Amino acid sequence: MFDYIRGILTYLSGGGIVVEQGGFGYRISCPNPFTYQPLLNREAKVYLYQYVREDANILYGFQTREERELFVRLLSVSGIGPKNALAILASGEPDEVIQAIEAENEKYLTRFPGIGRKTAGQIILDLKGKLQEFAISPAAEQVNEPEKRLNNALAEAMDVLSSLGYSEREIRKIVPKLEQQNLSAENYVKEALKRLSKV
């Protein structure tokens, strides 16, 4: 299994990133690809998880080993697939996910697309007491994108939300509020997830 890749980040979109190494471009799906925006066209180190099934061979990428381990633990829960696990991690606050599991907070977990009460209960049953060692410190202060990128930032963020499983109707509800702010694509995603959790 791959542990990580270090190479030039040549492309990113709502669906993931591309890292070039040794003449090959590796397509990698990420919880929130725009967290890598400051590293575009620069060297990046991405921790990998290779998901292999009969009909799929996909690389998933994470900024830390702890984030990757939380993803793997979520995949171990019955009813949770990669898309669900990515949606949970895309909130950008893995510590909050762990705290919700420890506190048996089903309401918090059901805010994510595809996670109903039954699945939330299964997450708690399977993972409570097993994740404290993977708690991740709060992210460093966010870096705003250059002014010229802000025009496309909201559209890019909407692509991420769509790829995470949110419906067009859900996304349309929060767009007017987001349009009032000048944020990077990464921070639009985080703000949108906060608002979607309250819808």
Backbone as a printed PyTorch tensor [residue, N CA C, xyz], in Angstrom:
tensor([[[  0.8420,  -1.2020,   0.0000],
         [  0.0000,   0.0000,   0.0000],
         [  0.8760,   1.2510,   0.0000]],

        [[  0.4110,   2.2960,  -0.6890],
         [  1.1200,   3.5700,  -0.6680],
         [  0.9840,   4.2170,   0.7170]],

        [[  2.0460,   4.8900,   1.1640],
         [  1.9490,   5.6630,   2.3980],
         [  1.7380,   7.1400,   2.0680]],

        [[  2.5810,   7.6700,   1.2020],
         [  2.3880,   9.0570,   0.7850],
         [  3.0490,   9.2740,  -0.5670]],

        [[  2.7380,  10.3910,  -1.1770],
         [  3.3830,  10.8180,  -2.4140],
         [  3.8880,  12.2450,  -2.2160]],

        [[  5.0830,  12.5030,  -2.7200],
         [  5.6400,  13.8480,  -2.6940],
         [  5.9590,  14.2390,  -4.1410]],

        [[  5.3410,  15.3140,  -4.6020],
         [  5.5520,  15.7450,  -5.9690],
         [  4.9360,  17.1130,  -6.2000]],

        [[  4.8840,  17.5390,  -7.4610],
         [  4.3530,  18.8470,  -7.8090],
         [  2.8360,  18.7520,  -7.9720]],

        [[  2.1250,  19.5820,  -7.2360],
         [  0.6730,  19.6340,  -7.3530],
         [  0.3320,  20.4600,  -8.6000]],

        [[ -0.1070,  19.7940,  -9.6540],
         [ -0.2840,  20.4620, -10.9470],
         [ -1.7170,  20.8760, -11.2440]],

        [[ -2.6860,  20.3300, -10.5100],
         [ -4.0800,  20.6160, -10.8400],
         [ -4.9400,  20.3340,  -9.6190]],

        [[ -6.0000,  21.1410,  -9.4650],
         [ -7.0150,  20.8190,  -8.4580],
         [ -8.3730,  21.2740,  -8.9440]],

        [[ -9.4030,  20.5670,  -8.4890],
         [-10.7820,  20.8930,  -8.8420],
         [-11.6620,  20.4130,  -7.6960]],

        [[-12.9760,  20.5330,  -7.8730],
         [-13.8880,  20.0920,  -6.8180],
         [-13.7830,  18.6110,  -6.5180]],

        [[-13.3100,  17.8260,  -7.4810],
         [-13.2400,  16.3860,  -7.2840],
         [-11.9390,  15.8690,  -6.7100]],

        [[-10.8770,  16.6730,  -6.7560],
         [ -9.6150,  16.1840,  -6.2290],
         [ -8.4270,  16.9580,  -6.7720]],

        [[ -7.2480,  16.3550,  -6.6480],
         [ -6.0130,  16.9980,  -7.0710],
         [ -5.2060,  16.0440,  -7.9380]],

        [[ -4.2240,  16.6100,  -8.6510],
         [ -3.2740,  15.8010,  -9.4120],
         [ -1.8690,  16.1500,  -8.9260]],

        [[ -1.1060,  15.1250,  -8.5430],
         [  0.2760,  15.3030,  -8.1170],
         [  1.1740,  14.5800,  -9.1150]],

        [[  2.1240,  15.3110,  -9.6800],
         [  3.0440,  14.7260, -10.6610],
         [  4.3070,  14.2500,  -9.9720]],

        [[  4.6420,  13.0060, -10.2350],
         [  5.8560,  12.4240,  -9.6690],
         [  6.4050,  11.4140, -10.6720]],

        [[  7.6830,  11.5690, -11.0180],
         [  8.3330,  10.6230, -11.9190],
         [  7.7170,  10.5730, -13.3000]],

        [[  7.1610,  11.6960, -13.7620],
         [  6.5680,  11.7210, -15.0930],
         [  5.1280,  11.2520, -15.1450]],

        [[  4.5780,  10.8270, -14.0040],
         [  3.1860,  10.3900, -13.9450],
         [  2.3660,  11.3950, -13.1380]],

        [[  1.1180,  11.6090, -13.5450],
         [  0.2050,  12.4540, -12.7890],
         [ -0.7800,  11.5860, -12.0360]],

        [[ -0.7390,  11.6410, -10.7240],
         [ -1.6040,  10.8120,  -9.8870],
         [ -2.8580,  11.5860,  -9.5050]],

        [[ -4.0200,  11.0700,  -9.9110],
         [ -5.3020,  11.6800,  -9.5870],
         [ -5.7050,  11.2160,  -8.1830]],

        [[ -5.9360,  12.1660,  -7.2890],
         [ -6.1860,  11.8500,  -5.8800],
         [ -7.4580,  12.5530,  -5.4130]],

        [[ -8.3880,  11.8010,  -4.8800],
         [ -9.6110,  12.3720,  -4.3120],
         [ -9.3400,  12.8120,  -2.8800]],

        [[ -9.8500,  13.9940,  -2.5100],
         [ -9.5770,  14.5690,  -1.1920],
         [-10.8790,  15.0560,  -0.5480]],

        [[-10.9260,  15.1480,   0.7800],
         [-12.1130,  15.6840,   1.4510],
         [-12.4390,  17.1040,   1.0050]],

        [[-11.4500,  17.9690,   0.9620],
         [-11.6340,  19.3540,   0.5140],
         [-10.3930,  19.7360,  -0.2830]],

        [[-10.4160,  19.5250,  -1.6020],
         [ -9.2130,  19.7470,  -2.4090],
         [ -8.6360,  21.1500,  -2.2750]],

        [[ -9.4830,  22.1400,  -1.9770],
         [ -8.9980,  23.5160,  -1.9810],
         [ -8.1400,  23.8600,  -0.7620]],

        [[ -8.0060,  22.9340,   0.1770],
         [ -7.0290,  23.1490,   1.2440],
         [ -5.6080,  23.1230,   0.6690]],

        [[ -5.4700,  22.5470,  -0.5360],
         [ -4.1600,  22.4670,  -1.1830],
         [ -3.8900,  23.6440,  -2.1130]],

        [[ -4.8200,  24.5940,  -2.2240],
         [ -4.6600,  25.7100,  -3.1580],
         [ -3.3350,  26.4500,  -3.0000]],

        [[ -2.8620,  26.7250,  -1.7620],
         [ -1.5770,  27.4440,  -1.6290],
         [ -0.3830,  26.6790,  -2.2070]],

        [[ -0.5580,  25.3640,  -2.4340],
         [  0.5550,  24.5520,  -2.9420],
         [  0.4680,  24.2970,  -4.4370]],

        [[ -0.4890,  24.9050,  -5.1290],
         [ -0.6280,  24.6820,  -6.5590],
         [  0.6610,  25.0780,  -7.2830]],

        [[  1.1460,  24.1650,  -8.1280],
         [  2.4040,  24.3180,  -8.8740],
         [  3.6340,  24.3210,  -7.9670]],

        [[  3.4750,  23.8170,  -6.7760],
         [  4.5970,  23.6610,  -5.8420],
         [  4.6330,  22.2180,  -5.3450]],

        [[  5.6930,  21.8950,  -4.6080],
         [  5.7990,  20.5410,  -4.0810],
         [  4.8200,  20.3310,  -2.9360]],

        [[  4.1490,  19.1880,  -2.9480],
         [  3.1910,  18.8480,  -1.8950],
         [  3.4290,  17.4110,  -1.4450]],

        [[  3.1560,  17.1760,  -0.1920],
         [  3.2150,  15.8210,   0.3550],
         [  1.8020,  15.4310,   0.7640]],

        [[  1.3130,  14.3340,   0.1940],
         [ -0.0650,  13.9070,   0.4310],
         [ -0.0510,  12.4640,   0.9410]],

        [[ -0.6800,  12.2250,   2.0790],
         [ -0.7950,  10.8700,   2.6220],
         [ -1.9230,  10.1410,   1.8980]],

        [[ -1.6660,   8.8940,   1.4960],
         [ -2.5590,   8.1840,   0.5900],
         [ -3.2460,   6.9870,   1.2210]],

        [[ -4.4400,   6.7240,   0.6970],
         [ -5.1380,   5.4660,   0.9690],
         [ -5.6490,   4.9480,  -0.3640]],

        [[ -5.2780,   3.7190,  -0.7050],
         [ -5.7010,   3.1310,  -1.9700],
         [ -6.9310,   2.2630,  -1.7420]],

        [[ -8.0130,   2.6320,  -2.3910],
         [ -9.2880,   1.9230,  -2.2610],
         [ -9.4710,   1.0390,  -3.4770]],

        [[ -9.4630,  -0.2700,  -3.2700],
         [ -9.5340,  -1.2050,  -4.3880],
         [-10.7590,  -2.0990,  -4.2370]],

        [[-11.5790,  -2.1000,  -5.2640],
         [-12.7180,  -3.0010,  -5.3760],
         [-12.7390,  -3.5380,  -6.7980]],

        [[-13.6540,  -4.4650,  -7.0950],
         [-13.7060,  -5.0450,  -8.4360],
         [-13.8820,  -3.9800,  -9.5030]],

        [[-14.6530,  -2.9400,  -9.1730],
         [-14.9630,  -1.9230, -10.1690],
         [-14.3040,  -0.5760,  -9.8900]],

        [[-13.3420,  -0.5490,  -8.9620],
         [-12.7300,   0.7370,  -8.6140],
         [-11.3170,   0.5450,  -8.0860]],

        [[-10.4550,   1.5060,  -8.4440],
         [ -9.0960,   1.5710,  -7.8930],
         [ -8.7810,   3.0570,  -7.7490]],

        [[ -9.0250,   3.5850,  -6.5670],
         [ -9.0040,   5.0300,  -6.3520],
         [ -8.0070,   5.3850,  -5.2560]],

        [[ -7.2600,   6.4720,  -5.4780],
         [ -6.3790,   7.0070,  -4.4510],
         [ -7.0970,   8.1360,  -3.7140]],

        [[ -7.1010,   8.0620,  -2.3930],
         [ -7.6310,   9.1360,  -1.5580],
         [ -6.4710,   9.7900,  -0.8340]],

        [[ -6.5100,  11.1160,  -0.7210],
         [ -5.3860,  11.8430,  -0.1500],
         [ -5.7670,  12.6730,   1.0580]],

        [[ -4.8120,  12.8040,   1.9890],
         [ -5.0540,  13.4990,   3.2500],
         [ -3.8110,  14.2930,   3.6500]],

        [[ -4.0230,  15.3220,   4.4520],
         [ -2.9120,  16.1820,   4.8460],
         [ -2.0880,  15.6020,   5.9910]],

        [[ -2.6930,  14.7110,   6.7780],
         [ -1.9710,  14.0960,   7.8980],
         [ -2.2840,  12.6000,   7.9610]],

        [[ -1.4260,  11.8540,   8.6100],
         [ -1.6880,  10.4300,   8.8170],
         [ -2.9110,  10.2390,   9.7100]],

        [[ -3.1020,  11.1590,  10.6550],
         [ -4.2380,  11.0460,  11.5760],
         [ -5.5670,  11.1910,  10.8270]],

        [[ -5.6030,  12.1380,   9.8970],
         [ -6.8170,  12.3250,   9.1060],
         [ -7.0970,  11.0730,   8.2690]],

        [[ -6.0400,  10.5040,   7.7070],
         [ -6.1970,   9.2720,   6.9270],
         [ -6.7050,   8.1360,   7.8030]],

        [[ -6.1860,   8.0360,   8.9970],
         [ -6.6150,   6.9490,   9.8750],
         [ -8.0870,   7.0960,  10.2520]],

        [[ -8.5310,   8.3270,  10.4700],
         [ -9.9460,   8.5430,  10.7730],
         [-10.7980,   8.1040,   9.5790]],

        [[-10.3650,   8.4100,   8.3680],
         [-11.0480,   7.9650,   7.1490],
         [-11.1530,   6.4380,   7.1130]],

        [[-10.0390,   5.7640,   7.3880],
         [-10.0180,   4.3000,   7.3570],
         [-10.9570,   3.7300,   8.4150]],

        [[-10.9490,   4.3290,   9.6150],
         [-11.8440,   3.8560,  10.6770],
         [-13.3080,   4.0390,  10.2870]],

        [[-13.6110,   5.1620,   9.6540],
         [-14.9890,   5.3850,   9.2010],
         [-15.4020,   4.3530,   8.1570]],

        [[-14.4790,   3.9830,   7.2710],
         [-14.7850,   2.9720,   6.2600],
         [-15.1040,   1.6160,   6.8780]],

        [[-14.5930,   1.3740,   8.0610],
         [-14.8260,   0.0870,   8.7210],
         [-16.2430,  -0.0500,   9.2550]],

        [[-16.9810,   1.0510,   9.2890],
         [-18.3500,   1.0350,   9.8150],
         [-19.3160,   0.5710,   8.7340]],

        [[-20.1880,  -0.3440,   9.0770],
         [-21.1830,  -0.8330,   8.1340],
         [-22.0630,   0.3210,   7.6500]],

        [[-22.2020,   0.4350,   6.3350],
         [-23.0320,   1.5020,   5.7810],
         [-22.2720,   2.7470,   5.3960]],

        [[-20.9680,   2.8000,   5.6940],
         [-20.1410,   3.9650,   5.3500],
         [-19.2200,   3.6070,   4.1880]],

        [[-19.3390,   4.3480,   3.1010],
         [-18.4440,   4.1850,   1.9620],
         [-17.5010,   5.3700,   1.8700]],

        [[-16.5940,   5.3530,   0.8980],
         [-15.6320,   6.4520,   0.7590],
         [-16.2890,   7.8210,   0.6150]],

        [[-17.3950,   7.8990,  -0.1390],
         [-18.0550,   9.1800,  -0.3540],
         [-18.5780,   9.7510,   0.9600]],

        [[-19.1810,   8.8760,   1.7920],
         [-19.6670,   9.3190,   3.0990],
         [-18.5190,   9.7720,   3.9900]],

        [[-17.4420,   8.9910,   4.0020],
         [-16.3020,   9.3090,   4.8640],
         [-15.6590,  10.6250,   4.4440]],

        [[-15.5490,  10.8640,   3.1350],
         [-14.9940,  12.1280,   2.6530],
         [-15.8750,  13.3040,   3.0640]],

        [[-17.1950,  13.1240,   2.9670],
         [-18.1170,  14.1970,   3.3340],
         [-17.9560,  14.5770,   4.7990]],

        [[-17.7540,  13.5830,   5.6450],
         [-17.5660,  13.8460,   7.0750],
         [-16.2660,  14.6160,   7.3070]],

        [[-15.1920,  14.1830,   6.6680],
         [-13.8920,  14.8330,   6.8600],
         [-13.8270,  16.2120,   6.2170]],

        [[-14.6660,  16.4610,   5.2070],
         [-14.6190,  17.7420,   4.4950],
         [-15.0340,  18.9160,   5.3630]],

        [[-15.6510,  18.6490,   6.4960],
         [-16.0210,  19.7450,   7.4000],
         [-14.7790,  20.4800,   7.8770]],

        [[-13.6250,  19.8420,   7.7870],
         [-12.3710,  20.4670,   8.1870],
         [-12.1190,  20.4290,   9.6830]],

        [[-12.9870,  19.7350,  10.4170],
         [-12.8430,  19.6760,  11.8630],
         [-12.9140,  18.2250,  12.3570]],

        [[-11.8900,  17.4080,  12.0650],
         [-11.9090,  16.0120,  12.5130],
         [-12.0740,  15.8670,  14.0210]],

        [[-11.5160,  16.8250,  14.7880],
         [-11.6680,  16.7560,  16.2420],
         [-13.1320,  16.7940,  16.6420]],

        [[-13.9350,  17.6060,  15.9330],
         [-15.3580,  17.7010,  16.2440],
         [-16.0730,  16.3830,  15.9570]],

        [[-15.6660,  15.7040,  14.8920],
         [-16.2490,  14.4090,  14.5670],
         [-15.9690,  13.4160,  15.6900]],

        [[-14.7210,  13.4050,  16.1360],
         [-14.3400,  12.4890,  17.2120],
         [-15.1000,  12.8150,  18.4870]],

        [[-15.2160,  14.1040,  18.8080],
         [-15.9440,  14.5100,  20.0090],
         [-17.4140,  14.1140,  19.9200]],

        [[-18.0020,  14.2370,  18.7310],
         [-19.3990,  13.8670,  18.5480],
         [-19.6050,  12.3680,  18.7670]],

        [[-18.6530,  11.5780,  18.2650],
         [-18.7420,  10.1290,  18.4590],
         [-18.6170,   9.7840,  19.9380]],

        [[-17.6710,  10.4090,  20.6150],
         [-17.4740,  10.1320,  22.0370],
         [-18.6760,  10.5650,  22.8700]],

        [[-19.3270,  11.6590,  22.4540],
         [-20.4830,  12.1770,  23.1990],
         [-21.7910,  11.5340,  22.7340]],

        [[-21.7030,  10.6040,  21.7850],
         [-22.8900,   9.9380,  21.2200],
         [-23.8690,  10.9620,  20.6530]],

        [[-23.3290,  11.9430,  19.9570],
         [-24.1160,  13.0400,  19.3990],
         [-24.5820,  12.6670,  17.9830]],

        [[-25.7000,  11.9650,  17.8960],
         [-26.2170,  11.5350,  16.5980],
         [-26.6350,  12.7280,  15.7430]],

        [[-27.1400,  13.7800,  16.3700],
         [-27.6080,  14.9460,  15.6190],
         [-26.4710,  15.5510,  14.7940]],

        [[-25.2870,  15.6350,  15.3780],
         [-24.1290,  16.1820,  14.6600],
         [-23.7950,  15.3070,  13.4610]],

        [[-23.7860,  13.9990,  13.6450],
         [-23.3710,  13.0850,  12.5840],
         [-24.3800,  13.0180,  11.4460]],

        [[-25.6600,  13.1850,  11.7430],
         [-26.6750,  13.0860,  10.6930],
         [-26.7280,  14.3300,   9.8140]],

        [[-25.9320,  15.3420,  10.1150],
         [-25.9080,  16.5330,   9.2530],
         [-25.1740,  16.2730,   7.9510]],

        [[-24.4330,  15.1750,   7.8790],
         [-23.6550,  14.8800,   6.6750],
         [-24.5060,  14.0910,   5.6850]],

        [[-24.3150,  14.3180,   4.3650],
         [-25.1260,  13.6210,   3.3610],
         [-24.9320,  12.1150,   3.4380]],

        [[-26.0460,  11.4010,   3.3740],
         [-26.0010,   9.9440,   3.3970],
         [-25.9110,   9.3280,   4.7760]],

        [[-25.8800,  10.1540,   5.8270],
         [-25.7710,   9.6340,   7.1890],
         [-27.1120,   9.8390,   7.9120]],

        [[-27.8720,   8.7620,   8.0400],
         [-29.1250,   8.8110,   8.7900],
         [-28.9000,   8.4130,  10.2390]],

        [[-29.9810,   8.3600,  11.0030],
         [-29.8440,   8.0310,  12.4300],
         [-29.2840,   6.6260,  12.6410]],

        [[-29.7010,   5.7050,  11.8030],
         [-29.2200,   4.3260,  11.9550],
         [-27.7140,   4.2600,  11.7320]],

        [[-27.2410,   4.9120,  10.6660],
         [-25.8000,   4.8930,  10.3710],
         [-25.0160,   5.6580,  11.4330]],

        [[-25.5720,   6.7900,  11.8860],
         [-24.9110,   7.5540,  12.9460],
         [-24.7590,   6.6960,  14.1980]],

        [[-25.8040,   5.9690,  14.5220],
         [-25.7380,   5.0790,  15.6860],
         [-24.6940,   3.9920,  15.5180]],

        [[-24.5710,   3.4850,  14.2790],
         [-23.5750,   2.4460,  14.0130],
         [-22.1580,   3.0080,  14.1380]],

        [[-21.9600,   4.2590,  13.6760],
         [-20.6470,   4.9020,  13.8160],
         [-20.2600,   4.9810,  15.2920]],

        [[-21.1980,   5.4270,  16.1020],
         [-20.9440,   5.5580,  17.5440],
         [-20.6560,   4.1940,  18.1610]],

        [[-21.4800,   3.2100,  17.8120],
         [-21.3110,   1.8620,  18.3640],
         [-19.9430,   1.2750,  18.0170]],

        [[-19.5160,   1.4760,  16.7720],
         [-18.2720,   0.8550,  16.3020],
         [-17.0080,   1.6160,  16.7090]],

        [[-17.1080,   2.9450,  16.8490],
         [-15.8850,   3.7420,  16.9940],
         [-15.7100,   4.4370,  18.3430]],

        [[-16.7500,   4.5190,  19.1460],
         [-16.6100,   5.2110,  20.4240],
         [-15.5070,   4.5740,  21.2650]],

        [[-14.6300,   5.4150,  21.7860],
         [-13.5300,   4.9460,  22.6220],
         [-12.3130,   4.4800,  21.8550]],

        [[-12.3650,   4.5780,  20.5100],
         [-11.2660,   4.0520,  19.6930],
         [-10.5510,   5.1240,  18.8670]],

        [[-10.9020,   6.4060,  19.0670],
         [-10.3910,   7.4340,  18.1760],
         [ -9.5970,   8.5410,  18.8500]],

        [[ -9.5160,   8.5510,  20.1870],
         [ -8.8720,   9.6810,  20.8550],
         [ -7.4440,   9.9000,  20.3780]],

        [[ -6.7400,   8.8200,  20.0580],
         [ -5.3360,   8.9480,  19.6510],
         [ -5.1890,   9.6010,  18.2830]],

        [[ -6.3160,   9.7080,  17.5530],
         [ -6.2540,  10.2940,  16.2210],
         [ -6.8130,  11.7000,  16.1850]],

        [[ -7.0630,  12.2900,  17.3330],
         [ -7.5450,  13.6740,  17.3740],
         [ -6.5150,  14.5760,  16.7170]],

        [[ -7.0000,  15.5180,  15.9370],
         [ -6.1210,  16.3950,  15.1620],
         [ -6.2390,  17.8060,  15.6790]],

        [[ -5.1250,  18.4680,  15.8280],
         [ -5.1310,  19.8380,  16.3160],
         [ -5.8490,  20.7440,  15.3310]],

        [[ -6.4530,  21.8430,  15.8210],
         [ -7.1250,  22.7770,  14.9150],
         [ -6.1890,  23.2420,  13.8100]],

        [[ -6.7520,  23.4300,  12.6530],
         [ -5.9430,  23.8410,  11.4970],
         [ -5.3340,  25.2070,  11.7270]],

        [[ -4.2100,  25.4160,  11.0840],
         [ -3.5680,  26.7200,  11.1700],
         [ -4.4410,  27.7650,  10.5040]],

        [[ -4.1530,  29.0240,  10.7820],
         [ -4.9150,  30.1190,  10.2000],
         [ -4.9730,  29.9660,   8.6910]],

        [[ -6.1950,  30.1260,   8.1360],
         [ -6.3950,  29.9030,   6.7160],
         [ -5.7110,  30.9840,   5.8830]],

        [[ -5.2450,  30.5910,   4.6970],
         [ -4.5870,  31.5260,   3.7920],
         [ -5.5760,  31.9290,   2.7150]],

        [[ -5.8740,  33.2170,   2.6050],
         [ -6.8000,  33.6870,   1.5760],
         [ -6.1390,  33.6150,   0.2050]],

        [[ -6.9530,  33.3450,  -0.8180],
         [ -6.4510,  33.2460,  -2.1780],
         [ -6.2290,  34.6460,  -2.7600]],

        [[ -5.3940,  34.7620,  -3.7590],
         [ -5.2180,  36.0480,  -4.4380],
         [ -6.5480,  36.5610,  -4.9720]],

        [[ -6.6710,  37.8780,  -5.0850],
         [ -7.9320,  38.5040,  -5.4890],
         [ -8.4500,  37.9520,  -6.8160]],

        [[ -7.5570,  37.6790,  -7.7570],
         [ -8.0030,  37.2580,  -9.0880],
         [ -8.7130,  35.9160,  -9.0610]],

        [[ -8.5150,  35.0890,  -7.9810],
         [ -9.1450,  33.7840,  -7.9240],
         [-10.5130,  33.8190,  -7.2500]],

        [[-10.8530,  34.9200,  -6.5840],
         [-12.0740,  34.9580,  -5.7970],
         [-13.3260,  34.8470,  -6.6530]],

        [[-13.2890,  35.3190,  -7.9050],
         [-14.4690,  35.2530,  -8.7610],
         [-14.9310,  33.8160,  -8.9750]],

        [[-13.9930,  32.8940,  -9.0380],
         [-14.3310,  31.4980,  -9.3000],
         [-14.4110,  30.6550,  -8.0280]],

        [[-14.0670,  31.2280,  -6.9010],
         [-13.9560,  30.4450,  -5.6740],
         [-15.2850,  29.8200,  -5.2640]],

        [[-16.3720,  30.5940,  -5.3440],
         [-17.6640,  30.0650,  -4.9180],
         [-18.1210,  28.9310,  -5.8310]],

        [[-17.9210,  29.0920,  -7.1420],
         [-18.3040,  28.0380,  -8.0820],
         [-17.5140,  26.7620,  -7.8170]],

        [[-16.2350,  26.9260,  -7.5070],
         [-15.4000,  25.7650,  -7.2090],
         [-15.8840,  25.0650,  -5.9390]],

        [[-16.2560,  25.8700,  -4.9440],
         [-16.7510,  25.3040,  -3.6860],
         [-18.0460,  24.5320,  -3.9130]],

        [[-18.9120,  25.0480,  -4.7930],
         [-20.1630,  24.3510,  -5.0890],
         [-19.8940,  22.9890,  -5.7270]],

        [[-18.8300,  22.9090,  -6.5450],
         [-18.4480,  21.6240,  -7.1490],
         [-18.0640,  20.6150,  -6.0680]],

        [[-17.3400,  21.0900,  -5.0530],
         [-16.9450,  20.2070,  -3.9520],
         [-18.1780,  19.6840,  -3.2370]],

        [[-19.1100,  20.5790,  -2.9110],
         [-20.3210,  20.1740,  -2.1930],
         [-21.1150,  19.1490,  -2.9930]],

        [[-21.1970,  19.3710,  -4.3000],
         [-21.9110,  18.4260,  -5.1610],
         [-21.2240,  17.0640,  -5.1600]],

        [[-19.8870,  17.0650,  -5.2180],
         [-19.1490,  15.8020,  -5.2300],
         [-19.2530,  15.0760,  -3.8970]],

        [[-19.5770,  15.8180,  -2.8220],
         [-19.7370,  15.2070,  -1.4980],
         [-21.1460,  14.6530,  -1.2860]],

        [[-22.0370,  14.8890,  -2.2420],
         [-23.3570,  14.2890,  -2.1510],
         [-24.4980,  15.2310,  -1.8170]],

        [[-24.2250,  16.5240,  -1.6730],
         [-25.3000,  17.4740,  -1.4080],
         [-26.0690,  17.7360,  -2.6960]],

        [[-27.4030,  17.8570,  -2.5740],
         [-28.2480,  18.0640,  -3.7390],
         [-28.1750,  19.5130,  -4.2060]],

        [[-28.5720,  19.7230,  -5.4700],
         [-28.5910,  21.0840,  -6.0150],
         [-29.5430,  21.9770,  -5.2110]],

        [[-30.6550,  21.4060,  -4.7610],
         [-31.6200,  22.1750,  -3.9670],
         [-31.0020,  22.6390,  -2.6530]],

        [[-30.2640,  21.7470,  -1.9710],
         [-29.6190,  22.1040,  -0.7100],
         [-28.5820,  23.2060,  -0.9280]],

        [[-27.8130,  23.0650,  -2.0050],
         [-26.7560,  24.0380,  -2.2810],
         [-27.3420,  25.4040,  -2.6110]],

        [[-28.4210,  25.4200,  -3.4140],
         [-29.0500,  26.6940,  -3.7990],
         [-29.5320,  27.4850,  -2.5910]],

        [[-29.9650,  26.7810,  -1.5510],
         [-30.4860,  27.4550,  -0.3570],
         [-29.4530,  28.3430,   0.3160]],

        [[-28.1930,  27.9350,   0.2690],
         [-27.1600,  28.6620,   1.0160],
         [-26.3380,  29.6050,   0.1430]],

        [[-26.4860,  29.5110,  -1.1750],
         [-25.6760,  30.3480,  -2.0720],
         [-25.8410,  31.8460,  -1.8060]],

        [[-27.0780,  32.3640,  -1.6230],
         [-27.2220,  33.8090,  -1.3940],
         [-26.4100,  34.3240,  -0.2120]],

        [[-26.3600,  33.5580,   0.8690],
         [-25.5760,  33.9720,   2.0420],
         [-24.0840,  33.9420,   1.7490]],

        [[-23.6640,  32.9380,   0.9950],
         [-22.2400,  32.8150,   0.6890],
         [-21.7760,  33.9050,  -0.2710]],

        [[-22.6710,  34.3340,  -1.1560],
         [-22.3060,  35.3640,  -2.1220],
         [-22.0030,  36.7100,  -1.4550]],

        [[-22.4340,  36.8660,  -0.2160],
         [-22.1860,  38.1120,   0.5070],
         [-20.7790,  38.1710,   1.0840]],

        [[-20.0200,  37.0670,   0.9560],
         [-18.6960,  36.9910,   1.5580],
         [-17.6230,  36.8500,   0.4770]],

        [[-16.4390,  37.3450,   0.7730],
         [-15.2660,  37.1750,  -0.0920],
         [-14.3180,  36.1840,   0.5740]],

        [[-14.3950,  34.9120,   0.1550],
         [-13.5940,  33.8660,   0.7680],
         [-12.8380,  33.0890,  -0.2960]],

        [[-11.8820,  32.3090,   0.1310],
         [-11.2260,  31.3670,  -0.7690],
         [-12.1670,  30.1900,  -0.9860]],

        [[-11.9100,  29.3830,  -1.9990],
         [-12.7410,  28.2050,  -2.2530],
         [-12.7590,  27.2830,  -1.0420]],

        [[-11.5980,  27.1110,  -0.4280],
         [-11.4970,  26.2470,   0.7590],
         [-12.4160,  26.7360,   1.8630]],

        [[-12.3900,  28.0480,   2.1280],
         [-13.1870,  28.5910,   3.2200],
         [-14.6630,  28.6800,   2.8580]],

        [[-14.9760,  28.8260,   1.5510],
         [-16.3760,  28.7360,   1.1300],
         [-16.9330,  27.3520,   1.4480]],

        [[-16.1340,  26.3100,   1.2090],
         [-16.5780,  24.9480,   1.4980],
         [-16.8670,  24.7950,   2.9890]],

        [[-15.9600,  25.2790,   3.8140],
         [-16.1490,  25.1470,   5.2640],
         [-17.3740,  25.9220,   5.7330]],

        [[-17.5440,  27.1410,   5.2170],
         [-18.6970,  27.9420,   5.5960],
         [-19.9900,  27.2920,   5.1120]],

        [[-19.9700,  26.7470,   3.9120],
         [-21.1560,  26.0850,   3.3720],
         [-21.5390,  24.8760,   4.2070]],

        [[-20.5480,  24.0980,   4.6290],
         [-20.8350,  22.9220,   5.4500],
         [-21.4460,  23.3000,   6.7830]],

        [[-20.9800,  24.4110,   7.3570],
         [-21.5690,  24.8810,   8.6100],
         [-23.0350,  25.2360,   8.4050]],

        [[-23.3190,  25.9270,   7.2980],
         [-24.6920,  26.3540,   7.0230],
         [-25.5900,  25.1620,   6.6710]],

        [[-25.0700,  24.2140,   5.9330],
         [-25.8440,  23.0390,   5.5590],
         [-26.2190,  22.2110,   6.7830]],

        [[-25.3700,  22.2530,   7.7970],
         [-25.6670,  21.4850,   9.0100],
         [-26.8460,  22.0650,   9.7710]],

        [[-27.2010,  23.3120,   9.4560],
         [-28.3000,  23.9820,  10.1570],
         [-29.5900,  23.9890,   9.3570]],

        [[-29.5040,  23.5220,   8.0940],
         [-30.6950,  23.5410,   7.2200],
         [-31.6820,  22.4730,   7.6610]]])
